[in-house]
Amino acid sequence: MEHILGALIPIFLLILIGYYFKRIKFPSNDFWASADKLTYYVLMPSLLIYKLSTANLDNIEAFDFVLTGILGIFAILIITLLINFKTKTAGAPFSSVVQGTVRFNTYVFLALIASMFGDEGIALAALLITFAIPLINIICITIFAVYVNDQKATFSGMIKSIVTNPLIVACVIGGSINYIDLTIPIIALNVLKILSASALPMGLLSVGFSLDLRSIKEAKLELVISTVLKLLIKPVCMYGVGIYFGLDKLFLSIVVVFAAMPTAPSAFVLARQLGGDIKLMASIITLQTIVSIFTISLILGFIAS
């Protein structure tokens, strides 16, 4: 348990520092908006390319590992849809509930995996998100099209969002370099290594800056449903699927950590663009990020026991 807390506490302290910077407006709101873009389009892709291209992926049987992640996502989606048949949540709020249950915070995920499992864990996590991000985007766009009936949610827009996603592109590049055994010039490799060192700290500070504690004052049933499904039920589902496929401890731990992540701040952007409930989305993002400090500790403690 001490090892788990040693990995978790620094991550959430960085998030807390990011929130503190927001409160004191340091350096400025414009700075953090630009820093978030830098992290998303440059620093994080550099990390993924560097780790995947240099990882030792020999003799790794990853099919069941990736399939577990995919089936776990579908399992929580089906449970969310079934619950909605009972609660009859309106379209816009329901789209936020779904985003809250299926999306994950990439920065927190990679930071925690790096802290607990090192380079091998990062490579496996990158492999998982290569398949998870496109699937999640398809699910979310489909939910908006069906439940919100907003014409801005188009198939072509969905495809564009997937093929231009810098994290997916980086995973494909890094994985391809590794697969064909291409030698990266040492200067380029060192540049990627230096950029990689900044990716996770900047990402976690940006997560903290995106939090809005005022948004959770008016708690709603949808907020509670999304948080319980995401932070408790989804990890249980993922664990059950992983046990069924007989995943070893490392693979099982990574998919369960993946499932236990709070939803992504980018969910707010999609809700705003496609007519979702942005107030509810902000509440879900904030509450899940705070509560996940405790739920992840419990879940990892269970796995480690």
Number of C-alpha atoms within 10 A of each C-alpha: 13 8 10 17 15 12 19 21 14 14 22 21 14 20 26 19 17 24 22 15 19 21 10 9 14 13 10 11 13 10 11 21 13 11 17 20 13 15 23 19 15 18 24 26 25 28 27 30 28 29 25 29 27 20 18 13 16 7 6 9 11 15 8 16 23 22 17 27 26 20 15 25 23 18 17 23 19 12 14 20 15 11 13 16 9 8 12 10 15 12 19 22 21 26 29 30 28 25 31 31 28 30 25 26 21 24 23 26 22 27 21 26 23 18 18 18 16 13 17 17 22 25 27 25 24 26 21 22 23 19 16 21 19 17 16 20 19 15 20 22 20 18 20 27 19 13 15 20 15 15 10 13 21 14 13 9 11 17 14 11 14 19 12 10 16 18 25 22 17 24 27 19 18 25 25 15 18 21 13 9 11 11 11 14 8 9 9 10 17 13 12 20 17 14 18 22 14 15 23 24 19 22 28 27 26 26 26 23 23 22 22 15 14 10 18 18 8 10 13 12 9 21 23 15 17 26 24 16 23 29 26 17 19 26 25 19 22 27 24 16 24 26 14 11 14 13 19 11 12 12 20 23 23 24 25 26 23 27 30 29 28 31 31 23 24 14 25 24 14 21 23 13 13 19 19 26 20 20 16 26 33 25 26 32 32 24 23 24 25 16 14 21 17 12 19 23 17 15 20 17 15 10 13 11 6
